[in-house]
Amino acid sequence: MWSYYGSKSKIVRLYPPPLYGKNIEPFAGMARYSLRYFDRDILLVDKDPTIVRLWHFLQSCTVSDIFGLPDLTYKQSIEDCDISEDEELLLGFMVARGAASPQKIVQKFSDIYYGKRRIARNLFKIKHWIIEMGDYREIVNEVAT
């Protein structure tokens, strides 16, 4: 939903559809595969606490919350805004496309305008997901895609 280093957004359509009613993404990141097949039971697992926190935050958001985020301009700092830590994390990924971690300053090719619309359009898809912090090696082996 946000721009993230290593996202499969350009190639997710090339992956085969799920074979089972549950998808498990052991490296949650952007969860592009699960977003595409959101109508399944979804388990996201990531060991990066920032990613897990951001997914939990988005699960609690409304469309109004997303559109209420500030519209920042080129070279503006997120630190100039009176927003929560979770909102700061989300905007931190939106101010610099393809970043591996949240940034503070709006880059030339930020993703705020379209990012807010993309997130708002997809919020309903993630409300039922289970998102856990952990290592892929600790995931219980079960029948799933």
N, C-alpha and C positions, 0 to 999 in steps of 0.2 A: 504494500500500500504506500510506503514511502520509498524514496530512492535509496538504494543500499548497495554497497560494493559486493559483487558476486551474485546479484539477483539474476534469476532465470527468466525475467520478464520477456525477453526477446525470443526465447526458445521453448518456453513452457508448452506451447501448442504442439511441439514435436514429440513430447513425451506421450506414451500410450495412456489411455484412460485407466482409472483404477479398476482392479479386479474384484475388490472386496468393499464392504460397506464402511470400512474404517481406513483412514489415511493416517500414517504416522510420519511426521517430518522430524528426523533426528537432529537436524541442524536448521532450526526454525527460520532464522534470518527473515526474509520477506514472505516466506510461505506462499510463493506464487502458485505452486501445484495445488495446494489446499484451497487457495482462493478460487482457482479454476473449477475445482470439484467440491465446493463448499457445502453441498447438500449431504455430505457424508458425516460420520463421526470423525472428528479431527483431534489428533493429539500432536501438539508442537512441543519439542524439547530443545532447549538451547542452554549452553553453560554460560552464556554471557548475560549477566544480570540486567544489563541495560536493555537488551532485546526483550527479555521476559517481562520486565517492568513496562516497557512500551506497549507490548501486546495486551497486557492486563489493563493498562490505562485506556487503550482504544476500545476494549470491551465495555468499559464503563461510560464511554462518550456517547453523546447524541450528535446528530447532524448539526444542530445549533452550536454545540461546543466546538466543533471543527471549524465552522464558518465564523465563529467568534474569535478565532486566533488572529493575532495582529497581521496585517499586510505589511511586511517589511520591505524596504527598498535596498538596492545595491549598496554594499559596504556598511549597512546599518548593523548594529550589534543586538543580539538577542537580549543581552544584559540590560539594554535600555527599556525593556518591556516589563511591566508588572504582571508576570504570569507564574503559574505553578512550576515546580521542578519537572513534572511530567510533561507539561506543555512545552517547556524549554527543551526537553529531550526530543520531542517530536519535531519541533521547529528546527532543532539542531541538525536533523537529517535532511530537512527540507531546504535549508539555506545553501547546501552544497551537494549537488547531485552525485550519487555514487560513492559517497563517503563511507568509510568503514566505522566511523564513530561520529557522534554529534559534534557539530561545529558551532562557532559563536557568531561569525560574521557572514552576512549575505554575500554569496559569490555571484559572479556575472550570470551564470546559468543556473540560478536557483530554481526550485520546484515548488514554490509556495502557492502560486495561483492555481496551477493544475493539480498539484498535490492535494490541496484541500478538497477539491472537487472529487478527485479519485478516491480519497479516503472516505468522504461523506457517502459516496455512491456504494461503497463496499462495506460499510459498518455493519449492516444487517447480517452479512455473511459470517461474521466471527463471533457472534454472541453466544453460540453453543459450544465453541471450541474449548478444549482443555489445554492449558498452556503451563508447562512445568519447567523449572530450572533443573538441569542435570546433564549428565554425560550420556552420549548415545550408547555406550557400553552397558549402561544400567537400565536401559529400557526393557521391560518385560517382553519376552518373545511371544507374540500372538499372531493370529491370522489377520493380516492387514496389508494394505499397499504401502 
